[in-house]
Amino acid sequence: MHRPDEQFATSPNCATGDIFDLAADLARRLIARDGAIVPLPDPRRVEQALHLAPPALGQPLETVAEHLWRLLECTPSTAGPRYFNQLFAGRDDAAILGEILAAVSNNSMYTFKAAGAQILAERALIKHMGAKVGWTTCEGAFTPGGSMSNLAAMLVARDNALPDARERGLDGRPIAIYTSAESHYSIKKNTAILGMGRQTVRAIPADNEGRMRTDALAEAIAHDKAAGVTPVLIVATAGTTVQGAFDPIREIAGVARDHGVWLHVDGAFGGTLLLSRHRRHRLDGCELADSFTWDAHKMMGIPLTCSVALFRDPTLLQRSLDESASYLFQRDDDAYNPGLRSLQCGRRNDALKLWTAWQHHGDEGYEQRVERQFALAAHAVGIIEADPALTLVRRPQSINVCFAVAGVDARPLCNQLDHDGLIKVSHGEVDGKPIVRLVCANPALTEPDIDAFFAEIRAAAVRIRG
Ligand SMILES: Cc1ncc(COP(=O)(O)O)c(C=O)c1O
């Protein structure tokens, strides 16, 4: 009989081989059901059935593992051939290895004292990624996602434009932030978090390819300046969330330079194109930016979350974020104490999984990965163009393929496919009309998987049309 008071007493090293056997068994079972048709369960019924509240008395790990399995069974697979929903998909063995070891090692990434060489691996990644952006100097921070990387960049931009804002707040000064109408919602959300106000965001119209219009941007800044409003930053997007569009960064950088405004590139999605010699031209001019968001948990396939905020000037991030805390920062080696440049205090090691994966794939492997994602998207485009019932609403600039189905609203179509467990795919809007957004993020999928996706789309459309 398992006695709760025994569970901590058995060994000082809890991560024994038994745990890995249990984990391997669960992981294999999980992987085996990647392609299964799992109708969307009713959350209330699942909640009742699973008895999820923590118990008063502990249970043996084998019992917990079975309980855990029942939970996993009611969880969508993001690595199977039915998943096209978000900007990430698939699994990466090497990254999972790093992720497991980050949990076992359990170091907090604030100081060299606390995390040792893990800090150095993280620094090596930041340097490498900064070099891919095109910078010779760079500083950066791993954050819990692209939204937070954008937040860090917007904070530093705020302090750059308004040097006393960190101490005194904004004092009601009129300011403005410029981003395309197609940019990610985190830009607006972050202005509120930073006390800058959502109304400061100028949604610059996009052209008919979903790219920010530089003429409209220049006009908006000139108009604001004439009215006494201080421009704080411009956010260009490299890979918009719905259309996968790339704003013309070099042109936008020209406007930023002319007006002395900070330029941030949100490359959360499309930053990974920097790893492909054939695709990086989409980000032409990104080396002129002041900051850059890059999510490795999207196109690079690193387990969630893994995002980096990068800065061209290595001094500014720390200027905006450091606090003295003698109980934590106990050595003067600031370069090796990333806690001084972090939005967080205690911080999990998101770098190790990326470091492990990059060691395994190399730059070359990532280039091939990007090419494979694009090849799948091109295959999807071919299918759409050959079918009169399907319309490609935009020529893809990335791995997002946005299309419409004749006579069927994309919203009920996607919802029905999800409800029946056949396909998870999102709908979005282009030019104010609903579209299906197919994201070819999983390079392990095959052309027949894409064919099967469209077969499901056509069959569901027939069912909906009646
Ligand atoms: C362009 C862009 N920026 C930022 C984000 C936010 O990233 P995260 O979900 O990692 O917070 C997304 C997410 O889809 C995105 O598409």
The ligand as a MOL file (V3000), in Angstrom:
LIG
                    3D

  0  0  0     0  0            999 V3000
M  V30 BEGIN CTAB
M  V30 COUNTS 16 16 0 0 0
M  V30 BEGIN ATOM
M  V30 1 C 2.5990 37.7310 -36.0030 0
M  V30 2 C 2.4350 37.1940 -34.6090 0
M  V30 3 N 2.9870 37.8580 -33.5810 0
M  V30 4 C 2.8730 37.4350 -32.3110 0
M  V30 5 C 2.1660 36.2930 -32.0290 0
M  V30 6 C 2.0220 35.8610 -30.5950 0
M  V30 7 O 2.8060 34.7440 -30.3680 0
M  V30 8 P 2.5510 33.8250 -29.0730 0
M  V30 9 O 1.3360 33.0240 -29.3920 0
M  V30 10 O 3.7940 33.0270 -28.9930 0
M  V30 11 O 2.3580 34.7360 -27.9140 0
M  V30 12 C 1.5660 35.5650 -33.0530 0
M  V30 13 C 0.7880 34.3610 -32.7680 0
M  V30 14 O 0.1760 33.7730 -33.5910 0
M  V30 15 C 1.6960 36.0400 -34.3860 0
M  V30 16 O 1.1260 35.4060 -35.4050 0
M  V30 END ATOM
M  V30 BEGIN BOND
M  V30 1 1 1 2
M  V30 2 1 2 3
M  V30 3 2 2 15
M  V30 4 2 3 4
M  V30 5 1 4 5
M  V30 6 1 5 6
M  V30 7 2 5 12
M  V30 8 1 6 7
M  V30 9 1 7 8
M  V30 10 2 8 9
M  V30 11 1 8 10
M  V30 12 1 8 11
M  V30 13 1 12 13
M  V30 14 1 12 15
M  V30 15 2 13 14
M  V30 16 1 15 16
M  V30 END BOND
M  V30 END CTAB
M  END
